[in-house]
Amino acid sequence: MVTNTDIQELGHFINGQTVLGKSGYFSDVYNPSTGSVIARVSLATQDEVKEAITAAKKAFPAWRALSVGKRAEIMLRFRQLLTDNMDELIDIICKESGKTKEDAKGEIARGLESVDLAINAPHLLKGEYSVNVGGQINAYSSKAPLGVVAAISPFNFPVMVPLAITSMAVAVGNCVILKPSERVPCSALYLSELWTKAGLPDGVWTVINGDKDAVNELLSNPKVEAVSFVGSTPVAETIYATASKFGKRVTALGGGKNNMVVMPDADLEHVANAFLGAAYGAASQRCMAISTIIPVGEDTANKLVTLLAEKIAKLKVGPYTDSDVDFGPVITQHSKETIIGYIDRSLEEGATIVCDGRHPEISKQSQGFYLGPTLLDHVKPGMEIYEQEVFGPARNIVRVGSLDEAIALINAHELGNGVTIFTNDGAAARKFTTEIEVGMVGVNVPIPIPVGYHNFGGWKRSRFGEGHMFGPDQVRFFTKTKTISEKWIAQGGDTTSSFAFPSNQE
């Protein structure tokens, strides 16, 4: 892998081999903590993508024919390699994404949950069986892999999301083509090395680095049966519409504008501590990050603002090499400038600033893409910073007078990824969880991300398609069901014709 002083040219992983790109076009890969270029990654042409798809298609019959138990053994070896090489993987994640080591370790742990679920494929692939459904006919079902499937992952989770949207696909017998974000290609290529060491046959796992040209080929190529995507809502909608037009099965997870409702009876010290990590962890570059805290009642709001101001002022932003920092930089200079723009416009629209992180102290010594934690009060629906997903450490306070008002406010937003409520009132929690129109809901849980064996996915414009990122729905998404009706006729049995529509009444 690359170091800060070694600018390496990265290519793709196709048919079991690391190959240099042929296009001649490259994208710079930055270390966000220093602002320096650490690698250049080749952007694949459509012809290169076609070649990769053809290799995967060729590998599919043998992989499909391998027993599910043998596939699970490879998954087990892959899991062991992930844990054995965790320190190196953490270092790669930190260098190309700017995450702290603690956060990178947590990301890998979450990714392992998806691998664990996939190891259980022999159980999850079991079909159904019914004896004598009518006329001495037995009926049963089986699940078959789709073929070649594509996975398109974002920059903010270089390991967790690729593992979440590919592990089950591999385990149930598909061949996978991963198109990671060109900002974080090193992690995906390292995963390729581990798959090879685990014994995965050539062509079953592919990494294609590229931009829109590569994505468009994956969406339109008739040999690709399904597409799984995680990213922003506008892109998710385009991915869903385009791939669906070409007859593909699609899951496209978009953005989130996640809220934390705080009832007057909640322990505000606990709430404030929970908010810090949920709102600012990973520089707020998480689709499940808390964007807005909604205190119910002015007294609750005023006390909470005082507490948060004190705690946020103590947060430290810096490079992952500093074990004392709470979070690192945002992914690019462009992202930093975009986030500052959101803050500036919110102040023009009438918000007030509680904590200003636009120019952190570290920016005086470092060219890294740093922003400190910003908290804005008196934010209102209709303000740009409230309506749009801000992928950076600029968080909002929206004051409401009642739980009903909070629920109505959240339900009116076009995004419905995650939400949580902090309260000691069971009736309030029940009302909230029943009436809220959001896909993932927490009660006194700062980030309501389900564990790997439950389905992950938002509602409304946070998810397009019917699949989920992990959980049991992944088995259904990456397989097709075949139902067999079977009858064995005894020697000399009745073979007369019947013109009635078959039923179970015989």
HELIX and SHEET records of a PDB file:
HELIX    1   1 GLN A   46  ALA A   65  1                                  20    
HELIX    2   2 VAL A   68  ASP A   84  1                                  17    
HELIX    3   3 MET A   86  SER A   97  1                                  12    
HELIX    4   4 LYS A  101  ILE A  119  1                                  19    
HELIX    5   5 ALA A  121  LEU A  124  1                                   4    
HELIX    6   6 MET A  160  ALA A  171  1                                  12    
HELIX    7   7 PRO A  185  ALA A  198  1                                  14    
HELIX    8   8 LYS A  212  SER A  220  1                                   9    
HELIX    9   9 THR A  233  LYS A  245  1                                  13    
HELIX   10  10 LEU A  268  TYR A  280  1                                  13    
HELIX   11  11 GLY A  281  SER A  284  5                                   4    
HELIX   12  12 GLU A  298  ILE A  312  1                                  15    
HELIX   13  13 GLN A  333  GLU A  348  1                                  16    
HELIX   14  14 GLU A  361  LYS A  364  5                                   4    
HELIX   15  15 GLU A  384  GLU A  387  1                                   4    
HELIX   16  16 LEU A  403  ALA A  412  1                                  10    
HELIX   17  17 GLY A  426  GLU A  435  1                                  10    
HELIX   18  18 ASP A  473  PHE A  477  1                                   5    
SHEET    1   A 3 GLN A   8  LEU A  10  0                                        
SHEET    2   A 3 SER A  36  SER A  42  1                                        
SHEET    3   A 3 PHE A  26  ASN A  31 -1                                        
SHEET    1   B 2 HIS A  12  ILE A  14  0                                        
SHEET    2   B 2 GLN A  17  VAL A  19 -1                                        
SHEET    1   C 3 TYR A 129  GLY A 134  0                                        
SHEET    2   C 3 ILE A 137  PRO A 145 -1                                        
SHEET    3   C 3 THR A 479  LYS A 487 -1                                        
SHEET    1   D 6 TRP A 205  VAL A 207  0                                        
SHEET    2   D 6 CYS A 175  LYS A 179  1                                        
SHEET    3   D 6 VAL A 148  ILE A 152  1                                        
SHEET    4   D 6 VAL A 224  VAL A 230  1                                        
SHEET    5   D 6 ARG A 249  LEU A 253  1                                        
SHEET    6   D 6 ARG A 463  PHE A 464 -1                                        
SHEET    1   E 7 THR A 352  CYS A 355  0                                        
SHEET    2   E 7 THR A 374  ASP A 377 -1                                        
SHEET    3   E 7 ALA A 394  ILE A 397  1                                        
SHEET    4   E 7 ILE A 290  PRO A 295  1                                        
SHEET    5   E 7 ASN A 258  VAL A 262  1                                        
SHEET    6   E 7 GLY A 418  PHE A 422  1                                        
SHEET    7   E 7 MET A 440  VAL A 443  1                                        
SHEET    1   F 2 LEU A 415  GLY A 416  0                                        
SHEET    2   F 2 TRP A 459  LYS A 460 -1                                        
END                                                                             
